[in-house]
Amino acid sequence: MLWVSRENRIIQDSDPNNRTAMYKAREDYSADLIDAGAQPFDVFMYYWRDEPEESLSSRLDGMLAGFKPGDTLILQLPMFIRPLNLKRLIEKVHNNYGGKVIGLVHDYYPLWNVQAAQADTDSDPWLDQFSYRTYSVLFTLFDGLIVHSKRYKEALQKALDFKGPIVTQGPFSYHLAPNDQISTPKFEKKLVFAGSIGKSGYLSEVPQEWHLDVFGGEPSKKLLERENINYKGSFTPTELPSHFDGGFGLVWDSDRFDQVVGESANYSRLSYEHKLSLYLVERMPIFIWKHAAPAEWVTANHLGFAIENLADIWPIIDNFTEDQYREMQERLSHVSKLIRNGMFAKHAALEAVLAVNETNSEW
């Protein structure tokens, strides 16, 4: 039997993460695998640094009450509880049930926040909730991993010297609200940006002839005063797609307009951003950095344009026609359905389950 972690938490409206992709990507993943026949493995999110071993052991026994010998568990990572709890959980699955544990890697933060990870030399990797030193010791305990891309796989193999199978997933799923309908987006010569405005310094440098709809946390006064930028507000990830009406989705991380720089920019060479799936589920053509991990997939499937510099975008939009936009809709519609139905997540999960359980696996 296959199990998938499902985080048991109370989300307050005041929680800033309620308006980010952090929770949604995890909830959608759990729902996808449960739809495919997996059982939910509920993990109560708490942090008790000095929890006694007896208390933890009893708690884990309760969590594993339905587990059977030979079962496989997929844990979504990172999981911001005491890392020692996850170590003990993996050990119980291995030792008591002869089972397998696969890590679905949403993010491996030492590959993203490189400088902060290098500066973290004294945290406790098993007891501290947000230790960068946890990653290298915890991830090696898994039987297999599921990651964004081939580049992510190569980077993890180098960082961890990981010998087990690593399966690549590609784009994340994106579920819509129950009553939301996918409508054909309007052809408009504008870009749509949804994400962390404060971490996208290039937005304040875009030329006046560009037209942008911007979604996210309250922008600076300087950005609000730009006539070519239409600030549309902040919405939960489930609400957000219904506020799109057309144009082109922008998947871009950089601190500056004239160059692609910054830690997030470097991380985009490895990762599939959640906003990519957000735009595609609404059938919006994509503009993405040529060196970002999904760029080849985007262009090979005729879902948008991979470019070297931001300055390359507007000439393409300016010369684009409504007929060309309409022609892209058939392919976008197909991929939208795959993303909404979690096909990439389900496919990679089943590949990983086979890889860790087959004796003569190709992995």
C-alpha positions as CSV (number, residue, x, y, z in Angstrom):
1,M,0.0,0.0,0.0
2,L,1.1,3.6,-0.7
3,W,0.8,6.4,1.9
4,V,1.3,10.1,1.4
5,S,1.9,12.7,4.1
6,R,-0.8,15.2,4.8
7,E,0.0,18.1,7.1
8,N,-2.5,18.5,9.9
9,R,-2.4,22.2,10.7
10,I,-4.8,25.1,11.4
11,I,-4.3,27.9,8.9
12,Q,-5.3,31.3,10.2
13,D,-6.3,34.1,7.8
14,S,-3.6,36.2,9.3
15,D,-0.9,33.6,8.4
16,P,1.1,35.2,5.6
17,N,1.7,31.8,4.1
18,N,-2.0,31.5,3.5
19,R,-1.5,33.8,0.5
20,T,1.5,31.9,-0.9
21,A,1.9,28.6,-2.7
22,M,3.5,27.0,0.3
23,Y,0.4,25.2,1.6
24,K,-1.4,24.8,-1.6
25,A,1.3,22.8,-3.4
26,R,1.4,20.3,-0.5
27,E,-2.4,20.0,-0.2
28,D,-2.8,19.5,-3.9
29,Y,-0.1,16.8,-3.9
30,S,-1.7,14.9,-1.1
31,A,-5.1,15.1,-2.9
32,D,-3.6,13.8,-6.2
33,L,-2.0,10.7,-4.6
34,I,-5.1,10.0,-2.5
35,D,-7.1,10.2,-5.8
36,A,-4.7,7.7,-7.2
37,G,-5.4,5.3,-4.3
38,A,-2.8,6.3,-1.7
39,Q,-3.8,6.5,2.0
40,P,-3.4,9.8,3.8
41,F,-0.6,9.8,6.4
42,D,-1.6,12.7,8.7
43,V,1.3,14.5,10.4
44,F,0.4,16.9,13.2
45,M,2.6,19.9,12.8
46,Y,4.1,20.8,16.2
47,Y,7.6,21.6,17.6
48,W,8.7,20.3,21.0
49,R,12.5,20.4,21.0
50,D,13.0,18.3,24.1
51,E,10.1,15.8,23.6
52,P,11.0,12.6,25.6
53,E,11.7,9.5,23.5
54,E,8.8,7.6,25.1
55,S,6.4,10.3,24.1
56,L,7.6,10.4,20.5
57,S,7.7,6.6,20.2
58,S,4.0,6.4,21.3
59,R,3.0,9.2,18.9
60,L,4.7,7.5,16.0
61,D,3.2,4.1,16.8
62,G,-0.2,5.8,16.6
63,M,0.6,7.4,13.3
64,L,1.8,4.0,11.9
65,A,-1.2,2.1,13.3
66,G,-2.6,1.3,9.8
67,F,0.8,0.6,8.3
68,K,1.4,-2.9,6.9
69,P,4.7,-4.8,6.2
70,G,6.2,-3.7,2.9
71,D,4.1,-0.5,2.6
72,T,5.6,2.7,1.1
73,L,5.3,6.2,2.5
74,I,5.9,9.4,0.5
75,L,6.9,12.3,2.8
76,Q,6.6,15.9,1.5
77,L,9.8,17.9,2.3
78,P,10.8,20.0,3.9
79,M,8.6,19.3,6.9
80,F,9.1,22.0,9.5
81,I,8.8,19.9,12.7
82,R,11.7,18.6,14.8
83,P,13.9,16.7,12.4
84,L,14.6,14.0,14.9
85,N,10.9,13.0,14.7
86,L,11.3,12.3,10.9
87,K,14.5,10.3,11.6
88,R,12.7,8.1,14.1
89,L,9.7,7.7,11.7
90,I,11.9,6.5,8.9
91,E,13.7,4.1,11.2
92,K,10.4,2.6,12.4
93,V,9.1,2.2,8.8
94,H,12.4,0.4,7.9
95,N,13.0,-1.6,11.0
96,N,9.4,-2.5,12.1
97,Y,7.7,-2.9,8.8
98,G,10.4,-3.5,6.2
99,G,8.8,-0.6,4.3
100,K,10.2,2.2,2.1
101,V,10.2,6.0,2.5
102,I,10.3,8.3,-0.4
103,G,10.9,12.1,-0.1
104,L,9.0,14.4,-2.4
105,V,11.2,17.5,-2.4
106,H,9.4,20.7,-2.7
107,D,12.6,22.6,-1.8
108,Y,16.1,21.8,-0.7
109,Y,16.9,25.1,0.9
110,P,20.8,24.7,0.9
111,L,20.5,24.8,-2.9
112,W,18.4,28.0,-2.7
113,N,19.7,30.0,0.2
114,V,23.3,29.1,-0.4
115,Q,24.9,31.8,1.6
116,A,22.7,31.3,4.7
117,A,23.3,27.5,4.5
118,Q,27.1,28.1,4.4
119,A,26.9,30.5,7.4
120,D,24.9,27.9,9.5
121,T,27.8,26.1,11.2
122,D,26.4,25.6,14.7
123,S,22.7,24.7,14.6
124,D,21.6,21.2,15.8
125,P,20.5,19.3,12.7
126,W,18.2,17.0,14.6
127,L,16.7,19.3,17.3
128,D,16.4,22.7,15.6
129,Q,13.3,23.4,13.5
130,F,15.0,25.4,10.8
131,S,18.5,24.1,10.6
132,Y,20.2,24.1,7.2
133,R,22.4,21.3,8.5
134,T,19.4,19.0,8.7
135,Y,19.2,18.5,5.0
136,S,22.4,16.6,4.4
137,V,21.8,14.1,7.2
138,L,18.1,13.7,6.9
139,F,17.8,13.2,3.1
140,T,20.3,10.4,3.0
141,L,17.9,8.3,5.1
142,F,15.3,8.1,2.3
143,D,15.1,5.1,0.0
144,G,14.3,7.4,-3.0
145,L,13.6,11.0,-3.8
146,I,11.3,12.9,-6.2
147,V,12.6,16.2,-7.5
148,H,11.7,19.0,-9.9
149,S,14.0,18.4,-12.8
150,K,17.1,16.6,-14.1
151,R,19.3,19.5,-13.0
152,Y,17.8,19.3,-9.5
153,K,18.6,15.6,-9.5
154,E,22.2,16.2,-10.5
155,A,22.6,19.0,-7.9
156,L,21.2,16.8,-5.1
157,Q,23.4,13.8,-6.1
158,K,26.4,16.1,-5.9
159,A,25.3,17.7,-2.6
160,L,24.4,14.4,-0.9
161,D,26.2,11.7,-2.8
162,F,22.8,10.1,-2.8
163,K,22.9,6.5,-4.1
164,G,19.2,5.7,-4.2
165,P,16.8,6.4,-7.1
166,I,15.8,10.0,-7.8
167,V,12.8,10.5,-10.1
168,T,12.0,13.9,-11.8
169,Q,8.5,15.1,-11.7
170,G,8.3,18.3,-13.7
171,P,5.5,20.8,-13.1
172,F,3.5,20.8,-9.9
173,S,-0.3,20.3,-9.8
174,Y,-2.7,23.2,-9.4
175,H,-6.2,22.5,-8.3
176,L,-9.0,25.0,-8.8
177,A,-11.8,25.9,-6.5
178,P,-14.7,23.4,-7.0
179,N,-17.0,25.8,-9.0
180,D,-14.2,27.5,-11.0
181,Q,-14.5,27.1,-14.8
182,I,-11.6,27.3,-17.2
183,S,-12.4,29.9,-19.8
184,T,-10.4,30.8,-22.9
185,P,-8.1,33.7,-21.9
186,K,-8.4,36.9,-23.8
187,F,-5.7,38.0,-26.2
188,E,-4.2,41.1,-24.6
189,K,-0.8,42.6,-25.0
190,K,0.1,42.5,-21.3
191,L,2.1,40.5,-18.9
192,V,0.7,38.9,-15.7
193,F,2.9,38.7,-12.6
194,A,1.8,36.7,-9.6
195,G,4.3,36.2,-6.7
196,S,6.5,37.9,-4.2
197,I,6.7,41.5,-5.4
198,G,9.3,42.5,-2.7
199,K,11.7,39.8,-4.1
200,S,11.2,40.8,-7.7
201,G,13.3,44.0,-7.9
202,Y,13.1,44.1,-11.7
203,L,9.4,45.1,-11.6
204,S,10.2,48.7,-10.7
205,E,12.5,48.9,-13.7
206,V,10.3,47.7,-16.5
207,P,9.9,50.2,-19.4
208,Q,6.8,52.4,-19.7
209,E,5.6,50.7,-22.8
210,W,5.1,47.4,-21.0
211,H,1.7,46.7,-19.5
212,L,1.5,44.5,-16.4
213,D,-1.2,43.1,-14.1
214,V,0.6,42.5,-10.8
215,F,-0.8,40.2,-8.0
216,G,0.8,39.8,-4.6
217,G,1.5,41.6,-1.4
218,E,1.2,45.4,-1.2
219,P,3.8,46.9,-3.5
220,S,5.9,50.0,-2.9
221,K,4.4,53.4,-3.5
222,K,6.9,53.8,-6.4
223,L,5.5,50.8,-8.1
224,L,1.9,51.8,-7.5
225,E,2.5,55.2,-9.1
226,R,3.6,53.5,-12.4
227,E,0.8,54.1,-14.9
228,N,1.7,50.9,-16.9
229,I,1.4,48.7,-13.8
230,N,-2.0,47.6,-12.7
231,Y,-1.9,46.3,-9.1
232,K,-4.7,43.8,-8.8
233,G,-4.4,42.8,-5.2
234,S,-3.5,39.8,-3.1
235,F,-5.5,36.5,-3.1
236,T,-5.2,33.0,-1.7
237,P,-3.7,30.6,-4.2
238,T,-7.1,29.0,-4.7
239,E,-8.8,32.3,-5.4
240,L,-6.1,33.7,-7.6
241,P,-6.7,31.9,-10.9
242,S,-10.3,33.3,-11.2
243,H,-8.8,36.9,-11.2
244,F,-6.8,36.3,-14.4
245,D,-8.5,37.3,-17.7
246,G,-5.8,36.9,-20.3
247,G,-2.4,38.0,-21.5
248,F,1.0,36.2,-20.9
249,G,2.3,34.8,-17.7
250,L,5.7,35.9,-16.5
251,V,7.9,33.3,-14.7
252,W,11.0,35.3,-13.8
253,D,13.3,35.7,-10.8
254,S,15.9,38.4,-10.7
255,D,17.0,41.3,-8.5
256,R,17.5,43.5,-11.6
257,F,15.9,44.1,-15.0
258,D,19.1,44.3,-17.1
259,Q,20.6,41.0,-15.7
260,V,19.4,37.8,-14.2
261,V,21.0,37.8,-10.8
262,G,20.3,36.8,-7.2
263,E,19.9,33.5,-5.3
264,S,16.3,33.0,-6.5
265,A,17.5,33.4,-10.1
266,N,20.2,30.8,-9.6
267,Y,17.7,28.5,-8.0
268,S,15.4,28.8,-11.0
269,R,18.0,26.9,-13.0
270,L,17.0,23.8,-11.0
271,S,13.3,24.3,-9.9
272,Y,9.9,24.3,-11.4
273,E,8.1,27.3,-9.8
274,H,4.5,26.8,-8.6
275,K,3.5,29.9,-10.5
276,L,4.3,28.1,-13.8
277,S,1.5,25.7,-13.1
278,L,-0.7,28.6,-12.0
279,Y,-0.5,30.3,-15.4
280,L,-0.7,27.1,-17.4
281,V,-3.8,25.9,-15.7
282,E,-5.4,29.1,-16.9
283,R,-4.1,28.5,-20.4
284,M,-1.8,31.6,-20.5
285,P,1.3,31.4,-22.7
286,I,4.5,31.7,-20.7
287,F,7.6,33.9,-20.8
288,I,10.5,32.3,-18.9
289,W,14.2,32.7,-18.6
290,K,16.1,30.6,-21.2
291,H,18.3,29.0,-18.5
292,A,15.5,28.1,-16.0
293,A,14.8,24.4,-15.5
294,P,11.4,24.3,-17.2
295,A,12.4,26.4,-20.2
296,E,13.1,23.5,-22.6
297,W,9.9,21.8,-21.6
298,V,7.9,25.0,-22.1
299,T,9.2,25.5,-25.6
300,A,9.2,21.9,-26.7
301,N,5.5,21.7,-25.8
302,H,4.7,25.1,-27.4
303,L,3.5,26.6,-24.2
304,G,5.4,29.9,-24.4
305,F,8.8,31.5,-25.0
306,A,12.2,31.0,-23.4
307,I,14.3,34.2,-23.6
308,E,17.7,35.4,-22.5
309,N,16.7,38.8,-21.2
310,L,13.6,40.6,-20.0
311,A,14.2,43.2,-22.7
312,D,13.4,40.5,-25.3
313,I,9.8,40.1,-24.2
314,W,8.0,43.2,-25.4
315,P,9.0,42.9,-29.1
316,I,7.5,39.4,-29.1
317,I,4.3,40.6,-27.5
318,D,4.1,43.7,-29.7
319,N,4.3,41.6,-32.9
320,F,2.0,38.8,-31.6
321,T,-1.4,38.3,-33.2
322,E,-4.7,37.1,-31.9
323,D,-4.6,34.2,-34.4
324,Q,-1.3,33.1,-33.0
325,Y,-2.6,33.4,-29.5
326,R,-5.6,31.3,-30.4
327,E,-3.4,28.6,-32.1
328,M,-1.6,28.1,-28.8
329,Q,-4.8,27.4,-26.9
330,E,-5.1,23.7,-28.0
331,R,-1.8,22.7,-26.6
332,L,-2.3,24.9,-23.5
333,S,-5.7,23.4,-22.9
334,H,-4.2,19.9,-23.0
335,V,-1.5,20.7,-20.5
336,S,-4.0,22.6,-18.3
337,K,-6.0,19.4,-17.9
338,L,-2.9,17.4,-17.0
339,I,-1.9,19.9,-14.3
340,R,-5.4,20.2,-12.9
341,N,-5.7,16.4,-12.7
342,G,-2.2,15.9,-11.1
343,M,-0.9,13.7,-13.9
344,F,2.7,14.7,-13.5
345,A,2.6,14.2,-9.7
346,K,0.9,10.8,-10.0
347,H,3.3,9.6,-12.8
348,A,6.4,10.5,-10.8
349,A,5.1,9.0,-7.6
350,L,4.3,5.7,-9.2
351,E,7.7,5.6,-10.9
352,A,9.4,6.3,-7.5
353,V,7.4,3.5,-5.8
354,L,8.4,1.0,-8.4
355,A,12.0,2.2,-8.3
356,V,12.4,1.6,-4.5
357,N,10.5,-1.7,-4.5
358,E,11.6,-3.5,-7.6
359,T,14.7,-5.8,-7.2
360,N,15.9,-5.3,-10.8
361,S,14.8,-1.7,-11.1
362,E,16.4,0.4,-13.9
363,W,17.0,3.0,-11.2
